[in-house]
Amino acid sequence: RTNLGVPGLLSLALSFSSTPLPFRGGTLLPYPTAARVRLTSDSRGVAVLSFTTPSGLPSGTHLYVQSVILDPAAVQGVALSNALEGVTP
């Protein structure tokens, strides 16, 4: 569950590594991006997504995720969330 505070379209960037990349006035951490998931948040800016770690990933695999949302009030029209890092058990 992510709460970005504003409703609209958002994209989750997923990666197995983090090479920080300057992106529209912020920093995109999950780069190079392995996958993008597009979602719509509700009027409160909340998007709910179920996630199950893909089977077959070795123990100790790092997964990075960060959301990007269209935000007309942001300096360059998008806002980035904090990035999250997960490690498979």
TIBA-861207 format. One record per residue: z negated, x, y negated of N, C-alpha, C, O in turn; residue in three letters; residue number from 0. Coordinates in steps of 0.05 Angstrom, whole numbers, plus 32768, in hexadecimal, padded with zeros to 4 digits. Layout:
Z,X,Y,Z,X,Y,Z,X,Y,Z,X,Y,ALA,NUM
...
This chain:
8000,8011,8017,8000,8000,8000,8000,8012,7FE8,7FEF,8024,7FE5,ARG,0
8012,800D,7FD6,8013,801D,7FBD,8012,800A,7FA5,801F,7FF5,7FA6,THR,1
8003,8010,7F92,8000,8000,7F7A,8009,8011,7F62,7FFB,8023,7F59,ASN,2
8021,800B,7F58,802C,801A,7F42,8028,800D,7F27,802E,8018,7F12,LEU,3
801D,7FF5,7F27,8016,7FE7,7F0E,802D,7FD8,7F01,8028,7FC9,7EEE,GLY,4
8045,7FDC,7F09,805C,7FCE,7EFE,806E,7FC3,7F14,8073,7FD1,7F27,VAL,5
8078,7FAA,7F11,808A,7FA0,7F26,80A6,7FAC,7F24,80AE,7FB5,7F0E,PRO,6
80B4,7FAC,7F3A,80D0,7FB4,7F39,80D9,7FC2,7F52,80CC,7FC1,7F67,GLY,7
80F0,7FCF,7F50,80FB,7FDD,7F66,80EF,7FF9,7F68,80EB,8006,7F53,LEU,8
80E9,8002,7F80,80DF,801C,7F83,80EB,8029,7F9C,80F6,801B,7FAE,LEU,9
80EA,8043,7F9D,80F5,8052,7FB4,80DF,8065,7FBD,80D3,8072,7FAC,SER,10
80DC,8067,7FD7,80C9,807B,7FE2,80DA,8093,7FEC,80EC,808F,7FFB,LEU,11
80D3,80AA,7FE2,80E0,80C3,7FEC,80CF,80CF,8002,80B7,80D3,7FFE,ALA,12
80DB,80D5,8019,80CC,80E0,8030,80D8,80FB,8037,80F1,80FF,8036,LEU,13
80C7,810E,803E,80D0,8129,8045,80BD,8136,8058,80A6,812F,805A,SER,14
80C7,814A,8067,80B7,815A,8079,80AE,8174,806B,80A0,8184,8077,PHE,15
80B6,8178,8052,80AE,818F,8043,80AB,8188,8026,80B3,8172,801D,SER,16
809F,819A,8017,809C,8195,7FFA,80A4,81AD,7FEA,8097,81C2,7FEA,SER,17
80BB,81AA,7FDD,80C5,81BE,7FCB,80C7,81B0,7FB0,80DC,81A4,7FAA,THR,18
80B1,81B0,7FA0,80B1,81A1,7F87,80CA,81A4,7F76,80D4,81BA,7F72,PRO,19
80D4,818D,7F6D,80ED,818C,7F5E,80E9,817D,7F44,80E0,8166,7F45,LEU,20
80EF,8188,7F2D,80EE,8179,7F14,8100,8160,7F16,8117,8163,7F1E,PRO,21
80F5,8149,7F0F,8104,8130,7F11,80FD,811D,7EFB,80E6,8113,7EFA,PHE,22
810F,8119,7EE8,810C,8106,7ED2,80F1,8107,7EC4,80E3,80F3,7EC0,ARG,23
80E9,811F,7EBD,80D0,8123,7EAE,80B7,8125,7EBF,80A1,8128,7EB5,GLY,24
80BA,8124,7EDA,80A4,8127,7EEC,80AB,813C,7F02,80BD,814C,7EFE,GLY,25
809D,813B,7F18,80A2,814D,7F2E,80A3,813D,7F48,8090,812F,7F4F,THR,26
80BA,8140,7F56,80BD,8133,7F70,80B5,8147,7F85,80C1,815D,7F87,LEU,27
80A0,8141,7F94,8096,8154,7FA8,80A3,8153,7FC3,80A8,8168,7FCF,LEU,28
80AA,813B,7FCD,80B7,813A,7FE8,80D5,8141,7FE5,80E6,812F,7FE4,PRO,29
80DA,815A,7FE5,80F5,8164,7FE2,80F9,817C,7FF3,80E7,818E,7FF3,TYR,30
810E,817F,8002,8125,816D,8003,811D,8153,8011,810E,8153,8024,PRO,31
8129,813D,8007,8122,8123,8011,8130,811D,802C,8148,8120,802E,THR,32
8120,8116,8040,812B,810F,805A,8134,80F2,805C,8147,80EB,806A,ALA,33
8126,80E0,804D,812C,80C4,804D,8122,80B7,8034,8110,80C1,8027,ALA,34
812F,80A1,802D,8126,8090,8016,8123,8074,8020,8134,806A,802F,ARG,35
810E,8067,8018,8108,804B,801F,8107,803C,8005,80F7,8042,7FF3,VAL,36
8117,8027,8003,8117,8016,7FEA,8106,7FFE,7FEF,8108,7FF0,8003,ARG,37
80F6,7FF7,7FDB,80E3,7FE1,7FDC,80E4,7FD2,7FC1,80EE,7FDC,7FAD,LEU,38
80D8,7FBA,7FC1,80D4,7FAB,7FA8,80B6,7FA6,7FA7,80AA,7F9D,7FBA,THR,39
80AA,7FAC,7F8F,808E,7FA6,7F8C,808B,7F8A,7F80,809D,7F80,7F73,SER,40
8073,7F7F,7F83,806D,7F64,7F78,8066,7F66,7F5B,8068,7F7B,7F4E,ASP,41
805E,7F4F,7F4F,8059,7F4E,7F33,8041,7F60,7F2A,803E,7F66,7F13,SER,42
8031,7F68,7F3D,801A,7F7A,7F37,8022,7F97,7F3B,8012,7FA9,7F36,ARG,43
803B,7F9D,7F44,8043,7FB8,7F4A,803B,7FC2,7F65,803B,7FDA,7F6A,GLY,44
8034,7FAF,7F77,802B,7FB6,7F92,8042,7FB4,7FA6,8050,7FA0,7FA7,VAL,45
8046,7FC8,7FB7,8059,7FC7,7FCD,804A,7FCE,7FE6,803A,7FE1,7FE7,ALA,46
804F,7FBF,7FFB,8041,7FC4,8015,8056,7FCD,8029,806B,7FC0,802C,VAL,47
8050,7FE2,8037,8062,7FEE,804B,8052,7FF7,8063,8040,8007,8060,LEU,48
805A,7FED,807A,804D,7FF7,8093,805B,8010,809B,8073,8013,8098,SER,49
804C,8023,80A5,8057,803D,80AD,804A,8046,80C7,8032,8046,80C9,PHE,50
805B,804E,80D9,8052,805A,80F2,805F,8075,80F4,8077,8077,80F1,THR,51
804F,8089,80F9,805B,80A4,80FC,806F,80A4,8112,806A,809B,8128,THR,52
8087,80AE,810D,809C,80AF,8122,8092,80BE,813B,8086,80D3,8138,PRO,53
8098,80B3,8152,8090,80C0,816B,80A0,80DA,816E,80B7,80DD,8164,SER,54
8094,80ED,817C,80A2,8106,8182,809D,811C,816D,80A6,8132,8171,GLY,55
8090,8115,8157,808A,812A,8143,8074,813C,814E,8060,8133,8158,LEU,56
8078,8156,814C,8063,8169,8156,8049,8166,8145,804A,8160,812D,PRO,57
8033,816C,8151,8019,816D,8143,801B,8181,812C,8027,8197,812F,SER,58
8010,817A,8115,8010,818C,80FE,8029,8189,80ED,802C,8198,80DA,GLY,59
803A,8175,80F2,8051,8170,80E2,8048,8164,80C7,8039,8151,80C7,THR,60
8052,816F,80B1,804B,8165,8096,8060,8150,808E,8078,8154,8092,HIS,61
8056,813A,8083,8067,8125,8078,805F,8121,805B,8047,811E,8055,LEU,62
8072,8120,8049,806D,811C,802C,807B,8102,8023,8091,80FC,802C,TYR,63
806D,80F3,8013,8079,80DA,8008,8071,80D7,7FEB,805B,80DE,7FE3,VAL,64
8084,80CC,7FDB,807F,80C7,7FBF,8090,80B0,7FB6,80A7,80AE,7FBF,GLN,65
8086,809E,7FA5,8096,8088,7F9C,80A2,808D,7F81,8096,809A,7F6F,SER,66
80BA,8082,7F7D,80C8,8084,7F64,80CE,8067,7F5C,80DA,8058,7F6C,VAL,67
80C6,805F,7F44,80CA,8043,7F3B,80D9,8043,7F21,80D4,8053,7F0F,ILE,68
80EC,8030,7F1F,80FA,802C,7F05,80E5,8022,7EF1,80D8,800E,7EF6,LEU,69
80E3,802F,7EDA,80CF,8028,7EC6,80DC,802C,7EAA,80DC,8043,7EA1,ASP,70
80E5,8017,7E9E,80F2,801A,7E84,80DF,8025,7E6E,80E9,802F,7E5A,PRO,71
80C5,8024,7E72,80B2,802F,7E5F,80AE,804D,7E62,80A4,805A,7E50,ALA,72
80B7,8058,7E79,80B4,8075,7E7D,80C9,8084,7E6D,80DD,8079,7E66,ALA,73
80C2,809D,7E67,80D3,80AD,7E55,80F0,80AE,7E5F,8103,80AC,7E4F,VAL,74
80F4,80B2,7E79,810F,80B4,7E84,8116,809D,7E97,8128,809F,7EA8,GLN,75
8108,8086,7E94,810F,806E,7EA2,8105,806B,7EBF,8109,8057,7ECC,GLY,76
80F6,807F,7EC9,80EA,807D,7EE3,80CE,8089,7EE2,80C7,809A,7ED1,VAL,77
80BD,807F,7EF4,80A2,808A,7EF6,809E,8093,7F13,80A8,8087,7F26,ALA,78
808F,80A9,7F16,808A,80B4,7F31,806C,80B0,7F37,805B,80B3,7F25,LEU,79
8066,80A9,7F50,804A,80A8,7F59,8040,80C4,7F5F,8050,80D7,7F5F,SER,80
8027,80C6,7F65,801D,80DE,7F72,802A,80E0,7F8D,8030,80CC,7F99,ASN,81
802D,80F8,7F97,8038,80FC,7FB2,8021,80FC,7FC6,800B,8104,7FC0,ALA,82
8027,80F4,7FDE,8014,80F4,7FF4,801E,8107,800A,8036,8108,800F,LEU,83
800C,8115,8016,8013,8126,802D,8003,811D,8045,7FEB,8119,8043,GLU,84
8011,8119,805C,8004,8112,8075,800B,8127,8089,8020,8134,8088,GLY,85
7FF9,812C,809C,7FFD,813F,80B1,7FF8,8131,80CC,7FE3,8125,80D0,VAL,86
800C,8133,80DE,8009,8125,80F8,7FF2,8133,8108,7FEF,814B,8107,THR,87
7FE3,8122,8117,7FCD,812D,8126,7FD6,813E,813E,7FC6,8148,814D,PRO,88
